[in-house]
Amino acid sequence: MKIRIINNSENLVPEYQTGSSAGMDIHASLLNDIILKPMERRLISSGLYLEIPPGYEAQIRPRSGLAIKHGITVLNTPGTIDADYRGEVKVILINLSEKDFKISNGDRIAQMVISSFIKIDWEIVDQLDITDRKEGGFGSTGQ
């Protein structure tokens, strides 16, 4: 599948790091470094603009290395970029650690996964089919 992209940054377009990767790294596009203080959230520019085909979305997800090593994650994960959005891809990062975290131009800040989805129509009913699980949730099947 081809997706049209405008890259107004100095960075590479998102790319897969291995042959079986589902996500592509997104880089920060910054004029100056940003210091993300503990519990602070910031909207980080990527310089990327996408034309996603109808029936698909781009999901913005955290990078596991940033999360485990530095406590940096994507706040609204996964963030959804709809097919009809033509603005810049930006990433909401939050620092969940107790230390300042520096973000520089070109740093890999998130990953993007392109995913298909199905549109539905609601069918209003008075009762749902009963299953063995019934209304059990939140750990009702064990751990």
C-alpha positions as CSV (number, residue, x, y, z in Angstrom):
1,M,0.0,0.0,0.0
2,K,1.3,3.5,-0.8
3,I,0.5,6.4,1.4
4,R,1.2,9.9,0.3
5,I,3.3,11.9,2.7
6,I,4.8,15.4,3.0
7,N,7.9,15.7,5.1
8,N,8.6,19.2,6.3
9,S,11.2,18.1,8.8
10,E,15.0,17.4,8.5
11,N,14.4,13.8,9.4
12,L,13.7,10.6,7.5
13,V,10.1,9.6,6.8
14,P,8.9,6.9,9.2
15,E,10.4,3.5,8.4
16,Y,10.3,0.0,9.6
17,Q,13.4,-1.0,11.6
18,T,13.1,-4.7,10.8
19,G,11.4,-6.8,8.2
20,S,8.6,-7.9,10.6
21,S,8.1,-4.6,12.4
22,A,4.5,-3.4,12.6
23,G,5.4,0.1,13.7
24,M,7.5,2.8,12.1
25,D,9.5,5.3,14.2
26,I,8.4,8.9,14.3
27,H,11.0,11.6,14.9
28,A,10.7,14.9,16.7
29,S,10.9,17.9,14.4
30,L,12.2,20.7,16.7
31,L,14.0,24.0,16.3
32,N,15.2,23.9,19.9
33,D,15.5,21.1,22.5
34,I,12.6,20.6,24.8
35,I,13.0,19.6,28.5
36,L,10.0,17.5,29.6
37,K,9.7,17.9,33.3
38,P,8.3,15.1,35.6
39,M,4.5,14.7,35.0
40,E,4.6,17.3,32.2
41,R,3.0,16.7,28.9
42,R,3.8,18.4,25.6
43,L,2.7,18.3,22.0
44,I,5.7,17.4,19.9
45,S,5.9,18.2,16.2
46,S,6.9,15.6,13.6
47,G,6.8,17.7,10.4
48,L,4.8,15.0,8.7
49,Y,1.5,15.3,6.9
50,L,-0.3,12.1,5.7
51,E,-2.9,11.2,3.1
52,I,-4.3,8.0,4.6
53,P,-6.8,6.0,2.4
54,P,-10.4,5.7,3.6
55,G,-10.9,2.6,5.7
56,Y,-7.5,3.0,7.4
57,E,-6.1,5.0,10.3
58,A,-2.6,5.7,11.6
59,Q,-2.2,4.8,15.3
60,I,0.5,6.7,17.3
61,R,1.9,4.5,20.0
62,P,4.7,4.7,22.6
63,R,8.2,3.4,22.0
64,S,8.8,0.6,24.5
65,G,12.4,1.7,25.1
66,L,11.5,5.2,26.1
67,A,8.8,3.9,28.4
68,I,10.9,1.4,30.3
69,K,14.2,3.3,30.3
70,H,12.9,6.9,30.9
71,G,9.2,6.8,31.8
72,I,8.2,8.6,28.6
73,T,5.0,7.6,26.9
74,V,2.3,8.8,24.5
75,L,-0.5,10.2,26.6
76,N,-3.5,9.3,24.5
77,T,-2.3,6.0,23.3
78,P,-3.0,4.9,20.8
79,G,-3.6,8.3,19.2
80,T,-5.7,8.0,16.0
81,I,-5.0,9.9,12.8
82,D,-8.1,9.7,10.6
83,A,-8.1,9.3,6.9
84,D,-9.6,12.8,6.4
85,Y,-7.1,14.6,8.6
86,R,-4.5,16.7,6.7
87,G,-2.8,18.5,9.5
88,E,0.6,17.9,10.9
89,V,1.2,14.6,12.8
90,K,1.9,15.6,16.4
91,V,2.6,13.4,19.4
92,I,1.4,14.1,23.0
93,L,4.3,12.9,25.2
94,I,4.2,12.7,29.0
95,N,7.1,12.2,31.4
96,L,6.0,9.8,34.1
97,S,9.5,9.6,35.7
98,E,11.0,11.7,38.4
99,K,13.7,13.2,36.2
100,D,13.8,15.8,33.4
101,F,13.9,14.3,29.9
102,K,15.5,16.1,27.0
103,I,13.9,15.8,23.5
104,S,16.0,17.0,20.6
105,N,15.4,17.3,16.9
106,G,15.5,13.9,15.2
107,D,14.9,11.9,18.4
108,R,12.6,8.9,17.9
109,I,9.6,9.8,20.1
110,A,6.8,7.3,19.1
111,Q,5.9,4.7,16.6
112,M,3.1,4.7,14.0
113,V,1.1,1.7,12.9
114,I,-1.2,1.8,9.8
115,S,-4.4,-0.2,10.5
116,S,-7.6,-1.0,8.7
117,F,-10.9,-0.7,10.5
118,I,-14.6,-1.6,10.0
119,K,-17.4,0.9,10.1
120,I,-20.5,-0.4,11.8
121,D,-24.2,0.4,12.1
122,W,-25.8,0.1,15.5
123,E,-28.7,-2.4,15.9
124,I,-30.8,-1.2,18.9
125,V,-32.1,-4.3,20.8
126,D,-33.7,-4.9,24.2
127,Q,-31.5,-7.9,25.1
128,L,-28.1,-9.3,24.1
129,D,-27.2,-13.0,23.6
130,I,-26.1,-14.7,26.9
131,T,-22.6,-16.2,27.1
132,D,-20.9,-18.4,29.7
133,R,-19.1,-15.3,30.9
134,K,-22.2,-13.2,31.3
135,E,-21.4,-9.8,32.7
136,G,-18.0,-10.8,34.2
137,G,-15.2,-8.4,33.6
138,F,-12.1,-6.8,35.2
139,G,-10.4,-10.1,36.3
140,S,-13.5,-12.3,36.4
141,T,-11.8,-15.0,34.4
142,G,-8.8,-15.4,36.7
143,Q,-5.8,-13.1,37.2
